């Protein structure tokens, strides 16, 4: 079973590679992650152990969510324009909209590495607190205290969602009740149900705001001991004309980003001992996205250094990387060099992994860069097993765990 545990803050490290684990940003992340863990642990305890009493109205909200979830599997109506995008090999995102009505449907099926109760708790907590700076709505938690209205009981809460659109469009706001209910031993429904009013939001400050309607249904089901499937659907009615450019350039990407946050969160929560072979590609995608996000914080002249910052963030955000880095500090400089994305001279490294140093890692990265950026035909020859393109082998070195990148190999590709 994929587990979640507290992050133990690391003391100041003399090693340059390990210092990233005790940096101010890493400490901030650690505190936020542990705070989220406390909140979600309590939710999981309630889901798994406490009997919840639901009103008829709340049961109707759950049934409405199940209806939305089932209905979105059907083909969209003619007046709606289709859209679709893909975040990774384990998540597709698609839907349809009517720009004149501001009416948007979206759906996705994704798999997450984690227990279904934890996944459901995360979907509840995402808008509730979501303190983690790596996977939440940032801006220093702007509006978290403002949008959160009340906790009704142990299985539901009410919050307000604001949508700020560019002028001359009118801003929208939605009042939403979040409610969860266990449907079976292996499934939980998390529903975001629209409310028409609430006493705390009736007296506005005079700004023109249109009341929107937001409904989300997330059916969370355990597939096996380590994988959870989420059937997710949403229906947003913004109440009036909304240009297609705004829908495609703002609403849809932001909705997709919410799902990407959940996927990245659970990918980065996998402990080293729980990693499977199939997790590698997803973690690679998460790393690339972390680098891209970091590079957006500055101009093109800072891209190289900001890319390294994104790598450092990945190293202290990922549970597996936090455990692996102290064992192999050279991984940090290896990733830094590869991120530069330059074709350099091929190098050969005949060093056991346990003895790797920064210079060895740099040389290895230079060889890897050449392999990665070589033409497709050459890569195919290497992977199909042509004798003249096989890496140089040494049974002695192979037994000791060497990192081998042969210049003879690279020259033949």
C-alpha positions in Angstrom: 0.0 0.0 0.0 1.4 3.4 -0.9 1.8 5.2 2.4 2.1 8.8 3.4 4.2 10.0 6.3 5.4 13.2 7.9 8.5 14.9 6.4 11.2 15.2 9.0 13.0 18.5 8.6 16.7 18.1 7.8 19.3 20.0 9.8 21.8 22.3 8.0 24.0 20.4 5.6 27.6 21.1 4.7 27.3 19.3 1.4 26.1 21.5 -1.4 23.9 18.8 -2.8 22.2 18.1 0.5 21.9 21.8 1.5 18.8 22.0 -0.8 16.9 19.7 1.6 17.4 22.2 4.5 16.9 25.4 2.5 14.3 28.0 3.6 12.0 26.9 0.7 12.4 23.2 1.6 11.5 24.1 5.3 8.5 26.0 4.1 7.4 23.1 2.0 7.9 20.6 4.9 5.8 22.7 7.3 3.0 23.1 4.7 3.1 19.4 3.8 2.9 18.2 7.4 0.0 20.6 8.1 -1.9 19.2 5.1 -1.1 15.7 6.3 -2.7 16.4 9.7 -5.9 17.8 8.1 -6.2 15.0 5.6 -5.3 12.3 8.2 -8.3 13.4 10.3 -10.6 13.3 7.2 -9.3 9.7 6.4 -10.0 8.7 10.0 -13.6 9.9 9.7 -14.1 8.3 6.3 -12.8 4.9 7.4 -14.0 4.7 11.0 -16.9 7.1 11.9 -20.5 6.7 10.9 -21.8 9.9 9.2 -25.4 11.0 9.2 -26.7 12.7 6.0 -29.8 14.7 5.5 -32.2 14.1 2.6 -30.8 17.2 1.0 -27.2 16.0 1.3 -28.1 12.6 -0.1 -29.7 14.4 -3.1 -26.4 16.3 -3.6 -24.5 13.0 -3.7 -27.1 11.5 -6.2 -26.8 14.6 -8.3 -23.0 14.2 -8.5 -23.4 10.5 -9.4 -25.8 11.6 -12.2 -23.3 14.2 -13.5 -20.5 11.6 -13.4 -22.6 9.1 -15.5 -24.1 11.7 -17.8 -20.7 13.1 -18.9 -19.8 9.7 -20.4 -22.4 10.5 -23.1 -21.6 12.4 -26.3 -22.0 16.2 -26.0 -25.0 18.0 -27.5 -24.7 19.7 -30.9 -24.6 23.3 -29.7 -21.4 22.6 -27.7 -17.9 22.9 -29.0 -15.5 20.0 -28.1 -12.2 20.4 -26.5 -9.6 17.9 -25.2 -6.0 17.9 -23.9 -3.6 15.4 -22.3 -1.4 16.0 -19.2 0.2 12.5 -19.1 -0.2 8.9 -20.2 -2.4 8.4 -17.2 -4.8 11.3 -17.5 -6.9 12.6 -20.4 -9.1 15.7 -20.2 -12.0 16.5 -22.4 -15.4 18.2 -22.6 -17.5 20.7 -24.4 -18.9 24.2 -24.0 -21.4 26.8 -25.2 -19.8 30.2 -25.2 -23.1 32.1 -25.5 -24.4 30.6 -22.3 -21.0 30.4 -20.5 -21.9 26.7 -20.0 -18.9 24.3 -19.7 -18.7 20.6 -19.1 -15.4 18.8 -18.5 -14.5 15.2 -17.7 -11.5 13.2 -17.0 -10.4 9.7 -15.8 -7.1 9.5 -14.1 -5.2 7.0 -12.0 -3.3 8.1 -8.9 -0.8 6.1 -6.8 -2.4 6.1 -3.4 -5.1 4.9 -1.1 -8.6 6.0 -2.2 -9.5 7.5 1.2 -6.4 9.7 1.0 -7.2 10.7 -2.5 -10.8 11.6 -1.5 -9.4 13.6 1.4 -7.1 15.5 -0.9 -10.0 16.4 -3.2 -11.9 17.8 -0.2 -8.9 19.6 1.2 -7.7 21.2 -2.1 -10.0 24.2 -1.9 -10.4 24.0 1.9 -6.8 24.6 3.0 -4.2 23.2 0.7 -1.3 24.7 2.4 1.3 23.0 0.3 3.0 25.6 -1.9 3.9 23.1 -4.5 0.5 21.9 -5.4 -2.1 24.4 -4.3 -3.6 27.7 -5.3 -0.7 30.1 -4.4 -0.6 33.9 -3.9 0.3 33.3 -0.3 -3.0 31.5 0.3 -4.8 34.7 -0.7 -8.5 34.5 0.0 -8.3 31.2 1.9 -9.8 32.8 5.0 -12.1 34.9 2.9 -13.6 32.3 0.6 -14.1 29.7 3.4 -17.5 30.2 4.9 -18.3 27.5 7.4 -17.9 23.9 8.5 -21.4 22.3 8.8 -20.3 18.9 10.1 -17.6 16.3 9.7 -18.5 15.5 6.1 -19.3 18.9 4.5 -18.3 22.5 4.3 -19.2 25.7 2.3 -16.8 28.0 0.5 -17.0 30.8 -2.1 -15.1 30.6 -5.4 -14.3 33.9 -7.2 -13.6 34.2 -10.9 -11.9 37.4 -12.0 -12.2 38.0 -15.7 -10.5 40.7 -17.8 -12.4 43.9 -18.5 -15.0 44.5 -19.9 -16.2 41.1 -18.7 -18.0 40.9 -15.4 -16.5 38.9 -12.5 -18.3 35.8 -11.3 -18.6 34.1 -7.9 -19.9 30.7 -6.9 -21.1 29.4 -3.6 -20.2 25.7 -3.2 -20.9 23.0 -0.6 -18.2 20.3 -0.5 -19.6 17.0 0.7 -18.1 13.5 0.7 -19.8 10.1 1.3 -18.4 6.6 1.4 -20.3 4.5 -1.2 -18.5 1.2 -0.4 -15.4 -0.2 1.3 -13.4 0.8 -1.8 -15.1 4.0 -3.1 -15.9 7.5 -1.9 -17.8 10.2 -3.8 -16.6 13.8 -3.3 -19.2 16.3 -4.6 -19.0 20.1 -5.0 -22.6 21.2 -5.1 -23.7 24.8 -6.1 -25.7 26.9 -3.7 -27.9 29.8 -4.7 -27.2 32.0 -1.7 -25.4 32.3 1.7 -25.8 35.0 4.4 -22.1 35.8 4.4 -22.0 36.7 0.7 -25.3 38.5 0.2 -24.0 41.9 1.2 -21.3 42.7 -1.3 -19.1 45.8 -1.5 -21.0 47.2 -4.5 -18.9 45.5 -7.3 -20.8 44.0 -10.2 -20.7 40.2 -9.8 -22.7 37.5 -11.6 -23.5 34.4 -9.5 -22.0 31.3 -11.2 -22.9 27.7 -10.6 -20.1 25.2 -10.0 -20.7 21.4 -9.7 -17.9 18.8 -9.5 -18.2 15.0 -9.0 -15.1 12.9 -8.2 -15.8 9.2 -7.8 -12.7 7.8 -6.1 -12.3 4.0 -6.4 -9.5 1.7 -5.1 -8.2 -0.5 -8.0 -5.6 -2.4 -6.1 -3.2 -2.0 -3.2 -1.4 0.9 -4.8 -3.6 2.5 -7.4 -6.8 4.6 -7.3 -9.0 5.6 -10.2 -10.8 8.9 -10.2 -13.7 9.5 -12.5 -14.0 13.3 -12.4 -16.6 15.5 -14.0 -17.6 19.2 -13.7 -20.3 21.5 -14.9 -19.8 25.3 -14.6 -22.5 27.8 -15.7 -21.0 31.3 -15.7 -24.3 32.9 -16.4 -24.0 34.7 -19.8 -21.7 35.1 -22.8 -18.1 34.2 -22.3 -15.8 34.4 -25.3 -14.2 31.2 -26.6 -10.8 32.8 -26.1 -11.4 33.2 -22.4 -12.8 29.7 -22.1 -9.9 28.1 -24.0 -7.2 30.4 -22.6 -8.2 30.7 -19.0 -11.0 28.4 -17.8 -10.0 25.1 -19.3 -6.3 25.4 -18.6 -7.0 26.3 -14.9 -9.4 23.4 -14.6 -6.9 21.0 -16.1 -4.3 22.4 -13.8 -6.3 21.3 -10.7 -6.2 17.7 -11.9 -2.5 18.0 -12.7 -1.9 19.3 -9.1 -3.5 16.2 -7.7 -1.6 13.9 -10.0 1.7 15.5 -9.2 0.9 15.5 -5.5 0.4 11.8 -5.3 3.3 11.0 -7.7 5.6 13.0 -5.4 4.2 11.4 -2.3 5.4 7.9 -3.3 8.2 6.7 -1.0 11.4 5.2 -2.5 10.5 1.7 -1.3 7.1 1.9 -3.0 8.2 3.1 -6.4 7.2 0.9 -9.3 8.7 0.8 -12.8 5.6 2.5 -14.2 6.1 5.5 -11.8 9.3 6.6 -13.5 7.7 8.1 -16.6 5.1 10.1 -14.5 7.8 11.4 -12.1 9.8 12.4 -15.2 6.8 14.4 -16.5 6.3 16.0 -13.0 10.0 17.0 -13.0 9.8 18.5 -16.5 6.7 20.5 -15.4 8.5 21.7 -12.3 11.3 23.0 -14.4 8.9 24.7 -16.8 7.1 26.4 -13.9 10.4 27.6 -12.4 11.6 29.0 -15.8 8.4 31.1 -16.1 9.5 33.2 -13.1 12.1 35.1 -15.0 13.3 36.2 -18.4 15.1 34.1 -21.0 18.6 35.1 -19.6 17.7 33.4 -16.3 16.3 30.2 -17.9 19.3 28.0 -17.1 19.6 29.0 -13.5 15.8 28.9 -12.9 15.7 25.4 -14.5 18.2 24.3 -11.8 15.9 25.8 -9.2 13.0 23.7 -10.5 15.2 20.6 -10.2 16.0 21.5 -6.6 12.3 21.9 -5.8 11.7 18.5 -7.3 14.4 17.0 -5.1 12.9 18.2 -1.9 9.3 17.9 -2.9 9.5 14.2 -4.0 9.5 11.8 -1.1 11.6 9.3 -3.1 14.2 12.0 -4.1 14.5 13.2 -0.5 15.4 9.7 0.5 17.7 9.0 -2.6 19.7 12.3 -2.5 21.6 11.6 0.8 22.7 8.3 -0.7 23.7 9.7 -4.0 24.3 13.5 -3.8 25.7 13.5 -7.3 22.2 13.1 -8.7 21.6 16.8 -8.2 24.5 17.9 -10.4 23.6 15.2 -13.0 20.1 16.6 -13.4 21.5 20.2 -13.5 23.8 19.4 -16.3 21.1 17.5 -18.3 18.7 20.4 -17.9 21.1 22.7 -19.8 20.0 20.6 -22.9 23.3 21.1 -24.8 25.0 18.5 -27.0 28.5 18.1 -25.6 31.4 15.8 -26.2 30.8 12.2 -25.3 32.5 11.0 -22.1 33.1 7.6 -20.6 32.5 7.1 -16.9 33.8 3.9 -15.2 32.8 4.7 -11.6 30.7 2.6 -9.2 27.5 4.5 -8.2 28.6 4.4 -4.5 31.8 6.2 -5.5 30.3 8.8 -7.8 31.4 12.4 -7.4 30.2 15.7 -9.0 32.8 15.6 -11.7 31.8 12.0 -12.6 28.2 13.0 -12.7 28.9 16.0 -15.0 30.8 13.7 -17.4 28.0 11.2 -17.4 25.5 14.0 -18.0 27.5 15.1 -21.1 27.3 11.6 -22.5 23.6 11.3 -21.7 22.9 14.6 -23.4 24.6 13.3 -26.6 22.5 10.1 -26.5 19.2 11.9 -25.8 19.6 14.5 -28.5 21.0 12.2 -31.2 18.9 11.5 -34.2 16.0 9.0 -33.9 17.5 6.5 -36.3 20.6 6.2 -34.2 18.6 5.7 -31.0 16.6 2.9 -32.7 19.8 1.2 -33.8 21.1 1.3 -30.2 17.8 0.0 -28.7 17.4 -2.8 -31.3 20.7 -4.4 -30.2 23.1 -3.8 -33.1 26.5 -5.3 -32.1 28.4 -2.3 -33.2 26.3 0.1 -31.1 26.3 -1.8 -27.8 27.7 -0.1 -24.7 31.2 -1.2 -23.6 30.7 -4.0 -21.1 32.7 -5.1 -18.1 31.4 -7.8 -15.8 33.5 -6.5 -12.9 32.2 -3.0 -13.2 28.7 -4.2 -13.9 28.7 -6.1 -10.7 29.7 -3.0 -8.7 27.0 -0.9 -10.1 28.9 1.3 -12.5 27.5 4.1 -14.6 28.9 3.4 -18.1 28.6 5.8 -21.0 31.0 4.7 -23.7 32.5 7.2 -26.2 32.8 4.3 -28.7 29.0 3.8 -28.4 28.3 7.5 -28.9 30.6 7.8 -31.9 28.7 5.0 -33.7 25.3 6.6 -33.3 
